[in-house]
Amino acid sequence: MRVNDNRSVRFGRVSYDVSAGSSAEFPDRLSLMEVRLQAQEDEITLLKSSLADALRNLFPSMDSPNPVGSQPALWMVCITQSTGITTAPDYSSAFYFTPDLQNINLSDLSLFLLCELCSSVRSLNVCKYKLQVALCQIYVICQSIKMFIRGRPITMYIPSNIQNYDELKMDLPSEKLELDWVYGYRGRDCRGNLYMLPSGEAVYFLACVVVLYHVTKRTQRHYRKHTDCVRCLAIHPDKVLIASGQTAGVDKDGKPLQPFVHIWDSTTLVTLQQIGLGTFERGVGSVAFSNADAGAFLCVIDDSNEHMLSVWDWNKNTKVVEVKSTNEAVFAVEFNPADTNNIITCGKSHVYFWTLSAGTLTKKQGIFGKYKKPKFIMCFVFSLTGDVLTGDSEGNILTWGKSAADIKTLGKGAKETFQIMKQTRAHEGSVFTLCVLQGGALLSGGGKDRRIIRWSADLAPERECEIPEKYGAVRTIADVDGEELLVGTTRNAILRGTFSDGFVATGHVDEMWGLATHPFQNIFLTCGNDKQVCVWNAEEHSLSWCTTLEESGLCADFSPSGAVVSVGLSTGRWLVLDLQTREVVSDLIDGNEQLSVIRYSPDGSFVAVGSHDNFIYIYSVTEGGRRYTRFGKCTGHSSFITHLDWSKDGKYIMSNSGDYEILYWDVTGGCKLLRNRYESKDREWASYTCVLGFHVMGVWLEGSDGTDINALCRSHSERVVAVADDFCKVHLFQYPCPKPKAPSHRYEGHGSHVTNVRFTHCDSHLLSLGGKDACILQWRVKRSGAADNKDHPNFSLPPSTSTSSSDPRNQREKENKAVVDASEQNLFLIH
């Protein structure tokens, strides 16, 4: 499971820095040192946890009488070689089932301790003691299963209602997921990624999904054929075809996935061509269609150190020419709309004018002459008169034109050059985007000043407006109808409106971890490293409200009454917010380390707070969730708390920790640790979010190292369990899932590790959070077969307002009969 601190084992799969393509890789020696350091930390954690396990198992066994009618079970066999060197078996994903019960007398319990410790030592491959074959047994009522993660043995007891574990059959769940809505927009580190189509749809991307959002109907369609994060878009001159390029990324085994460009039909969502597989390095940074020849060619710049520029005849899927462009970051590329043989690129310290002739590309650097050369040329457009207009990091709009060859100064070999014809002061700070309107007017978006300015064709300012600071800078602008605009911001919001209207709240811009669903309404809450707490309406696909905290929010849970919600922060503080007034009704603190989980008991009388200081703090709850009194503290974990769940009667807690422990606690009995864990084998749990346990053992794939699953959630119907993994995937298993190698439905869409999953109150939808992609995906839960749907909670809900390229039935946009909500303002947030 992923840990949201510096102890994280595996970080995001892609780089989000605009200059990432030009940065060098880490030296091999540094990487080797990191691997060794991680191995040492694993060894220390394993030894500490094994010792804690052995001590816990030793002492209860000595003072607990053998239950009447119980039989001793064979638990573990310590095997050594005659050479005296113990060889470690592969425990990375091993499952061991205790077979037939045997009546073996064990007079010396210290042998159990010795074998338990040696098991851990062997897993580290450092034991050099010569041992004989030893059988260890303890007195238990039922059979058990032992699972190993990173050499750590995890014992789980089989519930009494399972008579024959071997005969259990793991099937695919009858439920499936269908992508219903994508919340968010990638504006933080991408540019030129928001366009309007004649169909009335706005096109943008987030994570691995290209979203087509109908502005007036408020519906979404999704193109989902990418295997990793989409980084750039281009619209064909026919305004139907779209080119989208993705980054490279890696698969679950760490092997690189090759980047490519897809050309697809925005009407049918059918992929027409895959361009450049095996050609591009690291990722695709910019793409552009030609215009003068009806879009026959595609220009691509990759994210390699040399930022290779290539031109493709995309219909034939053939590369026409390829050349190194620059070692500096490249931000944009475009064909001259009047001449396919002319291409322009811009970026750090350059604007290049390229000429394609006889199968070769030659470039000319733009000459700044008497004007100050900016550090970055951020963007450029072609005016209706054919001039090139660039926006730079100095806040200027530069007008470029061709100048005749200076034969008098440079001689007969002199060639024509591209020089600045005019400089217009536009913004304080960078000019992030330029957009040419149909009549020739120009729009510019500022970075530091956050202004949008409308200019006449001769660059005289006409109107302007300013975006509130909470939205960040203007990343890109798309023209809807000449008056109405779509504005993408660096804080991942898309705004729609006109110059005279105001703005509303925004969404997340950084890694998210906290996710909670309301107990009886179709709303959910998210929080993350950007210090924002957002409440969303899952039925209306809208942001209800958002507030900013002083610290990062890492976990959350609604009280059973639904009136308040608790949010755990990164410093040990946790806040209780009133859902209606948005006010903080309680502010508490436990320890000085980050909180990883908060969970209310089923009746709302208690709340448990799991911390990175290895403790679980228990509070009694009164006054409708507005008063909290410390009840006790659960002490016994040897590592930080990761997940916990309450029993249905609200008396007990099951918890997981960072060193893969499963512990049980008697809360009402004084927060005592239940040392005989087999006594909890038949206990029923109100929720199931612990990633380790008998009922979810099968969700761990072969070869899992313990960090591969970040979160899971059982549905309220107790039919399925959803899993968030470290490889951008969401899985759906049947529940219970107690056998290894259980089959699952697997769903792609996130472009980073999936941090959390939760079902809505009636299991109609599943929510999943992305890490670095700051993306929220809402999945509709579908039952296979019409007959099954009649008794399912989904059956009574309105039909989905989204379609996806992953489903052949969704190749055409569905009719939408929903009436657009009236708004007092013409400018609002698009989610």
N, C-alpha and C positions, 0 to 999 in steps of 0.2 A: 504494500500500500504506500502511496506517496505521503510523505511527511512535509507539512508546510513550514519548513524552517531550513536552516543551513545543513541539517542532517539528511536532506533529501537525496535519494540514491540516483534517481534518473530524472533529469530535467526535461524541458520542452524539446520537441523534435526539430523545431525550426528556429532560425534566427529572425528577430523582429526589428533589427537595426537596419536603417536604410543603406548603410554603408557596409553591411555584413558581407556582401559579395566581394568587396575589395580587401577584407581583412584576412590575414594569414591564419592558418590553422595552428592550434597549440602544438608545441614541440612534443615529439614522442616521449621524451624523457619525463616531461611534466605529466603526461597522461599515465605513464607507468607508475609514477609516484602516487598519483591519485588512486590508482587501482590498488596499490599496496596498502595505502592508508585505509581504504575502505575494507580491505580484507582483515586488517588488524582490528578495526572497529567491530567487524562481524565476529571475530574470535572472542573479543572481550565480552560482547553482548551475549554470545552463546554460553560462555563459561558462567557468567553471572546468573543467567536465567536457569541454567541446568542445576546449579547449586541451590537456587531458590526452590526449584521444583523438587529436588531430592529431599531437602529439609522439610518441605511441606508434606511430602508423602511419607517420610519416615516416622515423624512423631504421631500423627493421627493413627497410623497403623498400630502403634504400640498401646494406645489407650482406647482404641475402639474395639469392642468385642465382635467376634464373628457372628453376623446376623443368623438367626435361626433359618435353617433350610438353604443357606447359601452354599455355594461351592467355590473352591479356589479356581482361578483362571490363569492359564498360561499367558504371560504378558510380554516377555522379551527374552530373546536368546542372544547371549554375548558370544560371538564366534571369533576365534583367533587362529592364526596360522602357526604351524610348528616352528617356523623360523624365529618366532619371538617378536616380529614386527606386525602390528595390527594394521590391516588394510581397511581403509574407510570405504564402505559401500556408497553408492550414489543416493543420498537422502534428499536431493533437491526437490523431488516430487513423488516420493515413495509413499505408498499407503500399505499398512499392515493390518490384517484382520485377525483378531484372536480366534483361533479355531475352537475345537472341542474343549469343554471344561475338563480339567484333570485334578485329581486330588493328590497334590504334591505337598508334602510337609516341608516347611521352611523354618528351621530353628534359629537361624541367624539373620535378622533383618538388615544387618550391616552389609550383607552380600547384595541386597537390593540397592543400597546406596552406592556401593562400589560399581555395580553394573550400570546404574544410571549415569554416574560420572564418566565411566569409561566409554559409554555410548556417545557422549558429547565429545570426549577427547578424540575418539576414533574419527568422528566426523570432521575434525580439524586435521586429521592425518598426522598427529604429533605424538601419539601414544607409542611407546617403545618397550612396554612391559609385556612379559610373556604370561598370558592368562590361559586357563583351561576353559572348556565349554561349561557355561553355568546357566542354569534355569532359574528364573526369578518368578515368583508368583505372589499375588496378594489376594485377600478375600474380598470378593465383590459379588453383587447380586446378579449382575448381567454381564454380557459380553462387551468387549471394547474394541475400538479401532485406533490404531496409531498412525498418525500422519507426520511426515517430516518436512520441514521447511528450513532450508539453509542449515541442515543438520540438527535442527531443534525438534525433538520429539513432542508431538501434541496428541494427547490421549483424549478420545471422545467415546462416550458410552452410548450404546444402542438402546433406544427407547423400548419399553416393554411391549408396545403394540407391534413391533417388527419381530416376527417369529423366525424368519429365515432371511438373513441379510443377503446371502448369495443369490436369492431368487428375485431380489428387487430389480425392476427394469426401469431404466432411465430413458424417457422418450422426449421428443421435442414438444414444447408446450403448444396447445392449440391456439393460444394467443399469439399475435404478431404485432409489430409496431409499424406505423406509417407516419412519416414526418408531416407534422401538422403546421408548425410555425417556427420561424427563426427570429429570435429577438436579438437585435444588435446590428452593427455595421462596422466594418474594419476601416476606420479613418485615422487611427493613431499613427500608423507607419506606412500606409499605402496612399497613392495619389492617382488621380484620373480614373476613379473607379465608381463613378455614379453617372448614369446616362438615362435619358428618356427615350422610349420607343413610341412610334406612331400608334401602337395598340393601347396607349395610356398607361403602360407599365414602366416603372422605374427598375433599372437593372443595377445591381450591386452585389458584392460578395462578402461572405463571412465564413471563416474556417474553410471547409471543403465544399461549401455550397454556394452556388450562384443563385441569388434570389431575384425573382421577377414579381414585383409588388405593384398591383393595380391601384393607382392613387385614389380613384373615386369609388371603386367597388370594395376596396380594402380587403383584397384577397392576395394570396401568395401562391406562386408556383416555384418549383425548385429544380435546378439542374444539378444532378448529383453523381456525375461520372468521373469526378476527380478523386484521386487517391490520397492527396495531401492538400495543404493550404493553397488556395487560389491567391495569386499575387497581382494579377493585372487583367484588364479587359480591353477589348476593342470592338467597335460596332462597324459592320460592313456598310458600304454606301447604300445598299438596298434596305437598311434599317431592319432587317430580319435576321440575318446571320450574325453570330457573335463568336469572337475568338477569346478564349480564356486560358491563361498560363498558370502553372502551379510550381511550387517549390519541390525540392527533391525529397527530403525526409528519409526515414528509415522504417523498416518493418519491425515486428516484435522480437526478431532475433538480432537486431542491430545492423542488418544488411541494408545498404542504400537503395532507395527507390528512385528510379530515373525520372526526371521532370519531363514535361511535354506540354504542348498546346493542343487544345481541343477546339475545333470549329463545329458549331452546332446551330440548329434551327431553333429560334426562339419561339416559334409557333407550336412546333411539335415536340420540342426538347430532344430531338434525334441528333446524335453525333454524326457528322458528315466526314470528318477527317481527324486523325491524330498526327500531329506534326512534331518531328524532331526527337522521338524517343531514342535515347542513346546518343544524342548529339549535344544536348545542353548540359552544362555543369551547374550543380547546386540548385538552380531554379531559373525560372523565366521572370525577368524583371520588367520588361516592357514589350508590348506588341502593337502593331498598327497595320490596317489595311490600306492598300493604294486606292486612289479615287479616280484618277484620270482614265483608267482602263476598266472601269466598272468593278473594281475590287479584285482583280485577278491575282494580285501578289500580297504576301504577308511579310512584314519585317519583324524580326524577333531579336531582342538583346537578352543574353543570359546573365547569370550572376557569378560567372567565373571571374578570376582576377583580371583577365584581359577584357571582360565584358564583350564577348564575341557578338558581332552584328551579322545576321544572316538574312537573306531574302529568299522567299520560297514561292514557287508556283503551287499554291495550296490545292488547287483542283487536281493536279498530277502528283502531289505530295513529293515534289522534287526540290532540292536546294539549288538555287540559281548561283548564289555567291555567298562567301563568308569571309569576314575580315576582323582583325582585332580592332576594337574601337578605342579604349582607353583603360588605364589602370585605376582611374578615379570612378566614383559612383556616377551612374547614369540614371536620370530621373524620368526621361520621356523620349519618345521617338515618334516621328510622323513623316508620311510622304507629303511632298508638295501636292496640293489638290489639283494643280494644273499640269503637273509633269511627274510621271512615275519614276523618272530617272533621277529625281532630286529628293534627298532624304535629309532630315535635320534631327540631331540629337542634342540634348543638353544635360547638364549635371554639375558636379563639383568643378569649378574653375574652367568651364568650357561651354561653348556652343559650337558644334561642328556642322558644316554644310557638306553633305556627301553627294557625289555624282557617280551614277552607274553608267558605265560605258564599256562595251565589248567584253562583258562578263567580269569586269573588275570595278571595285569601289575605291574612289579617291576622296579624301576629305580636305577641307579648308577650315582653318580656325577663324572664328569671327574676330575681327580686329576692333578693339575697344578704343584705340587711339587716345584722344585727350580725356576720355571718360574713365573714371575709376573702375578698375576691374573688380567685380564682386566675387565673393568667395563661392557662391552658388548661383547658378541659373536654375531657378526652381521650376519654371514652366514656360510654355510658349504656345501661340496660336497663329493661324494665318488670317489676316484681315481680308475683307471682301475685295480689296484692291490688290491683293497679292503680297502685301508687306508681311514680314515676320515680326511679331510682337513678343518680347520675352519679359517675364517677371523675375526679379532677382532678390537676393538676400539683403540688398541695400534699400529695398522698398521702392525701386524704380521700375517703370515700364519703358523698355528700350525698343525703338522702331528701327529695324534693320533693312538695308537695301543693298543692291549690287552697285558697285562703283567700277567705272571703266579701268582698264589696266593702266598703271602709271608707267608708261614707256619712257617718259622723260627722265624719271628718277631711277627706275629699275632696269631700263634697257628693253631690247626687243623681246626678251623672253618673259616679260612681265605678264601676269594673268589678272583677270578681274578678281576683285575681292568683295567680301561682305563686310560692310561697315555700319556703324550706328548713325542713323539719319536724324534721330530725335530722342531726347530723354525726357520722360515725364515723371515727376515726383508723385507717387501714388499712396504709399502706406508707411507707417512707422513700423520698422521691422520688415520681415520678408513678405513678398507677394507670393502666396502659396498657389493661387490658381487664377486662370484667365478663361473667360467664356465669351464667344462671339454670338450675338443675337442675330435673328433673321434679318433685321433691317440694317445691320452693320454696327450697331452699338456694341459696347464692350462692358463686361462685368469683371471686376477684380475682387479677390478675397484676400484679406490680410491675416498675418500670423499674430504678431504682437498686439496690434490694435484691434483685431477681431472685427474689422469693418468690411462691409460689402459695398462697393462703389459702382455706380452705373456711369459709363463714359459715352459721350457722343462718338461718332465715327472719326472725328478729328481729335479725339482724346481731351475733350472738355468735360469736366465733372458735371453730372446732372443731379443725381440723387445718391443718398447713402444711408446705411443703417448699421447698427453695431450689435453684435451677438453678446449676450451676457457672459461674464467670465467663466461661469460654471460649465459652459459648453466647449471651452477651449477655442482654438483657432479655426478659421475657415479652411477646410481641406480641399473641397471641390464644389463646384456649382453646376447644376444642370437646369436648362431652360425648359419650362413646361409649356407655356403658351405665349411667351413674350412679356407677360406681366408676372405670372406666378413662377416661383423658383423652388428647386430642391437644393438644399445646402447640406453637404456632409461636413462634419466637424472632427477635430482631432480627439474629441472625447466620445467618439463612436456614436454620435447622434445624427439622424437625418431629419432636417427641418423643412417644412413646406409652407410657403406663404409669399407675401409681397413685402415691399420696402416699409410699408406703414404699420405693419402688425408686430405683435410681441411674440415671445417664445415661452415654452413650457419646459418641464423637467427632462432629464436625460437618463441614460443607462450606465452600464459598467464600462470601465476603461482598463481594468487590470484583472489579474487572476482572481477567480471566484472560488470560494470553498463552502460558504454557508448556504444551505437550501432547506426550506421548510414549507410544507403545504398546510393549508387551513383545514381544521377537522371537519367542517361541513359546508364550506364555500369553495368555489372554483377560483381561489386566489392562492398565490404563493409568494414567498419572500426570498430574496437573495442578498448576500453580502460578500465582501471580498477585500482584497488588498488596497483597493482605491478608497476605502473608508466610507463607501456608500452603502446604505440599506435601501433596497428597492422592493416595493410591493406591486405585484403584477396581477392582472385579471386574465386568467387562462382562457376564459370563454370569449371575451371581447378582444383578446390579443393586444392588450394595452397596458401601459404603465399607470398604476393608480396614484402612487406617490413615491417620492424619493427624499431621503434626508442624508446629510453628511455627518459622520461621527468624528471624534478626535483620533481614533485609532482604527486599525484594520479589524473588520468583522470576519470571524472564521467559522462560526457555527450558529445555529438558531433552531428554535422550536416554538410552535404555538401551544398555548395552554389549551386543555380540552374544551374550555368554554369558548375559545376563539376570540376573546376580548383583548388579550395581551399576547405579546410575543417576546421571547427572551433572545438576546444576541450576545454571544461570547466573543471577546476581543483578544487581541494579541498580547496584552499585558497582564492578564489575570482578571481584568474587570469584566463584568457582564451587566448588561442593561435590560430593563423590562420596559417595553414601549406599549403605549395604548394604541390599538389599531385604528381607532377613530380620530382621536385628537393628535396622534403622532408624538405625544409628549412622553418623556421619560418618567415613569412612575416609581422606579426603583433602580438604584445604582449600587452595585455590590462588587467586592473584590475578594478573590481567593488565590493566595500566593502571588508570585511575580512572574510566572511563566504563562505562555499562551494557553488558551482554552481550546480544546479540540472537539468537545461534544457537550450538548445540553439536551436533556430529555425529561419531559414531565411524566409523572406516573399516570396510569389510565384514568383515575378519578380526579387528577389535578391537585391532590393533597400534598404531593412532594415534587421536587425537581432535583435532578442529579446533574452535577457539573463535573465533567472530566477534564483534568488539567495535564499539562506536560510536566508537572512536578510529581507525577506518579500517583496522585490522590484523586478520589472521587468525593466531592463535597455534596452533602445531602441537606436540603432546606425543606422545611414545612411551609406550605403555601396557604394563605388565608385571604379573606376580603376579596374574593374573586380574582386572585392572581396579582393583587397589588401590595401584599405584605409578605415578606420572606424572613424566616427565622432559622438560623443554623440549627440543624437537628443532629448531625454527626458527620463523620469522615471515614471513608473506606480506605484502609491502609493495608497494603500487601503486595501491590504490583511492583515489579522490579524495573519497570520502564514506563514511559509516558502512556497515558490513556488514549486510545484511538476511537473506540466505538463502545456503546453500551445500550442495553435494552431492559425494559421493565417486564416483569411477569404480569399476567392478566389480572391477578388479584392485587397487584400493586405492592407486594411485600418483598419481592426479591429483584436483584439486578444481575444480569450477565454482562461481563465486560471483556474487551480485548485490549492488548497493550502493544507497544512498539517492538517488543521482543517475542511476540506471538504467543502470549499467555491467554488462556481462557479461565477466568475466575468467576465465582458466584458469591453473592452477598445477601445476607439476611438483613434487610434495612430496618424493618419494624422491630427486629430483635436486638437492635443496637449497632447496626452497620457491621455485623460480624462476617468474617470470611468463612464460607462453607468449605471446610477442608476436604470432606468426602464428596467429591464432585459428582460421583455416580448418583447421589441422592437427587440431583437436579435433572436427571436424564428424561423424566416424564413431565417436567414442568412446562406449562404453556406460556408463551411470550406474547405480549400485547403487540409488539413490533419485532421485526428481525432486521437489524442493520449491522450486526456484528459480522465481520467477514470471516471469522473462524468459528466453527460450530458444526455439530454433526449434521444438522439439517441443510447446510450449505457447503459441505465439504467438496461436493462434486463441481463447484464452480471454478476451482483452482485447476488451471490447465497444466499439462505435463511440462515440467521444466520451470515452473513458476518459482521465483526467488523470494517471495514474500512481499515484494513491493509492487507487484503487477496488478493488484486489485486495490483500488482506492476507496471504493464504497459499494454497498449493495443495499437493496431494499426489497422486502417482501410485499406483495400486494395485499390490500386489506381483505380480499377474498381468500388469501392464502393459497392461491393457485399457481402463481409464478413469482420468480425473484429476478429483479433487474440488477445488472452488475456494471459498474464503471471501471474500466481498466486503464492501464498506463499507455496503451497503444492506440488511443483515439477512438476506441470502440465501445459501444453499448451492447451488452448481451442480455438475452432473455432466456432463462432456464425454467423448467418446471419446478414446483415446490411441493414437498421437500426434494432436495437434491443431494442425497448422502453418498453417492457412489462416484468414484473417479471417472474421468473421461466422459462426463455427461454431455449429451448434445445440446446445442443452444442455437437460437437465432442470433445472428450478429449483424449489427447496424453501424454504418459509417456516416460521418458527417462532421465530426469535430476535427479540428486541425491541431489539437494538442491533447495532453493527457486529460481524461474525463475525471473531474474531481468529486462529483456527487450525483446521485439519482434519487428521485422521490416520485411516488404515485400520488395523484390527486385523491381527494377523499372518497370518491366513488370508483376509483380505478379506471376512469375514462381516459386519462392521459398519464404519460410519464414525462417528467422533466429531467433534463440532464444538463450539467454545467461543464463548460470547457475551462481549462486552466489558462494558459497564455493566450488563447484565442478570444477570451472574454465573451464567449458565446453561450446563449441559452437555447437549447433545442427542445421543442415541445412535440412529443410523439403521441399519436392517437393509438390507443390499444384496441386491436381488432381481433375478434374471434373468427376462426375459420368456419365457414358454413353458416347459412342464414338461420338454420334452426337453433344453433348455439347462441346466436345473438339475441334471441328473444328473452333469455333469462339473464342476460349480461347487463351491467350498468350502462354500457355504451349505447344500448339500444334506444334509450329515450332521449339521447342528446342530439342536438342539431348536427347536420352533416358538416364535414370538414370544408373549410374555405380555402384549401390549398391543394395543389397537385404536385407530383414529383416525377422526374425523369426515371426514377427507379421502378416505377410501376407502369406497364404498358397500357393500362386502362386510362392513364392520365396524360396521354399525348396531346389531348386538346383541353383547353381551359374549361372548367365546369361553369355552368350558369350560377350566378350568385343573385339571390333575391333579397339580401339584407339591405336595409335602408341605412345610409350613412348617418351617423349620429350628428345632430346639430351642434354647432360650437359657437361660442361667443366670439372666438377669434378665428381669423382665416388662416393663421399660421400655427401648425401644431407638429408634434413629433410623430415621425413614422417609425414603427417598431418592426 
